[in-house]
Amino acid sequence: MGTSGEHGRAGAWRVTVRARGRKAGLPPGGSPSAGGRPLARRQDLRIHGTAGRISCVDDSGRTRWTALCSGIPNAAHVSGGRVLVTTDSLAYTPWGNLGPALLLDLADGSRIAELRGARGAALGGGRFVLGLEGYEAFDTWAYDRDGTLYDSWRSYGHYVVGTGIRVVETDRNVPTSSRVVRLLPGGTVERGPALTDPQAPEPLVLQDGTILVLDAGVLRAVGRRLEETVLAELQPIEPQDAWRHHGALHRTGDGITVTVTEQHPDRPGEYAHRTWTLTLHRDG
């Protein structure tokens, strides 16, 4: 499928599609820490995770501390002398592969609190947000450096932290009620543009705070005030077919690469990968 005139703009941004590709291949997947990549970095410290173990290593290669855990670490977030690590469980549970979320002291790895959540983000001063979706949960909680809950919202998805907290929601419902929203103090959710994809992939954030969202094959730009513009209609996907498609956005120098992996409707083991290489242009 084509794009919307091959160009689009959102505020100060527009894109040009400069290349396309298609190939067959394996389904998307892989560990976030594959190849020894750290889960998080802070100055000269790196947080690594393997099954049952979290470690902090400095740039000289020295292990500062190791902490045991009951799952497989999948992401880490560092703030103000604390590190929040989310994990997958080693065994299937009523919550699927959800493991505990651990709040640790960055200095020595000691455990501050054990929490529940699938996705998190770091705020300032050792504070974090942590969210969970499923079994009537569609919630985000804010915790201080001691693991004490101080705010909560009825929203969940990919968190973008900057001047406030924005969320690209992922409710996994068809039809979806997901939106791009802003979380305000006191549990207030400011609703922004509606989305078509119930499981939009992780967005990209540009230097001016604009969020690039791949929404069911359509690239959208959402600004700080939640204003939205379509940049490119790459491969519009019907909501009932969203489960067969997995999208991803990657930075590539002066532009981005968009990938949509499609599972064959009748042959579950077969996949096709479509890619678009886009150049970002900033006006003004």
N, C-alpha and C positions, 0 to 999 in steps of 0.2 A: 504494500500500500504506500501511497505517497505522503507527503507532508503538506501542511497548510501553506501552499505557495512557496515551499522550501525555506521560508523565513518566518520568524515570529519575534515578538518583543514583549518584555514585561518591565515597565519602568525604564531603567537604564540598560536593559539587556535584550539581546536578540540572538538568534542562532542561525547558522547555515549548515545544512547537511552536506558533507563533502565526500562521504563514502558509505557504502552499504555492503553487507555480506550475509551469507547463509551457508550453514553446514550442518551435518548430522553429528551427534556426539552423545556423551554420557550425560546423565542428569546433573543439575547443579548440586553442590554440596562441598564438604570439606571442613576441617576444623579451622577456627579462626587463628589458632596458634600453630598451624601447619608449618613445617620447615623451621621450627624454633622461634618464630616471630613472637614477641612479647604481647601480652594482653593489654598492657598499658605502659606508659613511660611517664616519668616525672623527673626532670633535670637529669641526673646521672643514674637514676634508678629505673629498673625494668621489672615488671611483674610478669611472671611466667606461671603456667598451670599445666599440670598433667593429672591423670586419674588419681584422686586421693591426696593431691599435694599442690600447694601454692608456694611459690618462692619469690624472693626479692633479690635481684642480682644487680650489682653496680657495673659501671662501664669498664672496670678493670677485670671483670669476670668473677669477682668474689661474691659468693652467696652471703647476703646479710642475714637472712632468716628463712626458715621454712615452716609453713603451717599445714597441718593435716586437715583434710576435709572429706566428707562422705560422698562427694560426687566428682564430676569432671568439670573443671573451670572452663567457662566459655567466653567471659568478658570481665574486664576490670575497669574501675573508674577511681581516680585519685583526686583527693581534695583535702587541703588543710591538715596534713598529717594523718589522714585516714584513707583506707582503700576499701571499696565495695566490690566484691567478687560474686558474680552470679554463676550458677553451676547447673549442669545436667545430672540427673540421678543415674546411678549405676544400674538400677533395675526399673522396670516400668511400674508406674504408680497410678492411682486414680487421676493425678494431674499430668499423666503422660510422663515425659522425661524431665519434669521440673525438679531440680534439686534445691537445696537451701541457698540463700543469699547471705554472704558473710561480710560483716563490717569488721575490719581489722585495723590495728594500729600500724601505721606505715613504718614506725621506728623499729619495732621488734616482732611484728606479726601476731601479737596477742589478740585474742578474739574479744571484740567489744559487744557484739550482738549477733544473733542468728535471726534472719528475717526471711520473709517469703516474697518472691517476685521473680519475674522472668527477664525483665529488661530494666536497666537503670541509667542514670546520668549523674554527673558530678555538678553540684552547685558550689558556691564559695564557702570558705570557713569550715570545711569538714562536713558539709551538709550534702545530702543526696536526695534524688527522687528515685522511686522504685515502683514498677507497675506490674500488673497481672491481668490476664484476660482468660475467660472460660468459666463454666459452671456458675453463671450469674455474676462473676467478677468481671468488671471492666473499669479498673480503678488504678489510680496513681497515688502514692503516699510520699510525703516529705519527712525525712528523718534528720535530726541534728547529729553532731559528732559523737554523741553518746548513744545513738540508736533510739532516741526518743521521738515518737511521732508528734509532729507539730502542725500538719495540714494534710488534706486529702481532697481528691477530685474524682468525679465520675468520668474518666477518660483514660485511654491507654493507647500506646503506639510507639512511634519513633520520636525520641525527645531531642529538641534543638534548644540548647541553653545559650543565652546571650543576654540581651536586654529583655529579661523575662524568660518564660518557658513556653515554647510552642511544641505542639504535638501533631505529627502526621498519624492520625488514628488508623488502627487496624482491628476491626471488630469481627472479621471472618464470617459475616452474615451476608446472605444474598436474598433480597436486595440489601445493600449495605447502608448504614447510617453514618459511616465514617466521614470525618471532616478534618481540615487543618484548623486547629484551635489554639487558643492561648490560655494558660492556667494563671488565674489571678488569686491573690490572697483570699483566705476564707472559703476555699472550695468552689469559687466561681469559675466557670468555664465560658470564655468568650468564643463563640462559634464563628468560624471562617468558612471558606469555600467547601462545598460538598465534593466528595470523591466518588468514583465509580468502582474502583478496585477495593475489595474488602481486606486485601493484604498487600498494600503498596510496599515496595522495597525501601530500604534505608535511603533517605534523601541526601542530596549534596547541598552544602551551604556555601554561598559565594561571599566575597569579602565585604559586601555591603549588607549582609544579613539576608539576602534573598534566598529562599529555599527552592531548589529544583526537585520536583516530585514526578516520578514516573507513575502515572495513574492509568492502569489498563491500556498501556501502549501509547498514551498521550503524555507528552512532556509539558508540565505546568510549572510556572514560576509564581511563588507566593511571597509577597513582601512582608516587611516587619509589621505593617498595619493589617495584615491578612488579605490584602488586595491580590487578585489572581489574574493571570493572563496565560493563555495557551501559547506555547512557543513552537511546538511541532506535533502534528498528529502522525505518529510513526506507524503504528499498527493498532488501531482501535480494536478493543477486545470486548465482546459482549459479556455482561456480568455473569451469565450462566456458564461461560467458558473460562472464567478467571482461574478456576482451580487447576486448569491444565497449563497455565502460564506462570513463569517465574521471571521477574524482571530484575535488573541491576543497573546501577549507575557507577561509573568510575571516572576519576580525573585522568586526563591524558595531555599533559603539557598545557597548551593554551586552550584546550577544549575538553570534551567529555566523550566517553563511549557508552552507548546504551546497548544493553543485551536483553533480549527476550527469548527465553527457552520455552519451547512448546512441546508438551507431551502429546503423542499421537492419540487421537480419540479412541481408536480400536486396538492399538498395540501398545500397552503401557510401558514396555521397555524401550520404545523408540522415541527419540527426541530430535528436534530441529532447533538450531540456534540462529537467531537473526541479530545482526549487529548494525549499529549506525554510529559513525564517527561525526561528531558535531563540533563546529567552531563557535566559541562564545565571542560575542562582540559587545563592547560596552560603549554606549552612546555618550556624547557630551565630553 
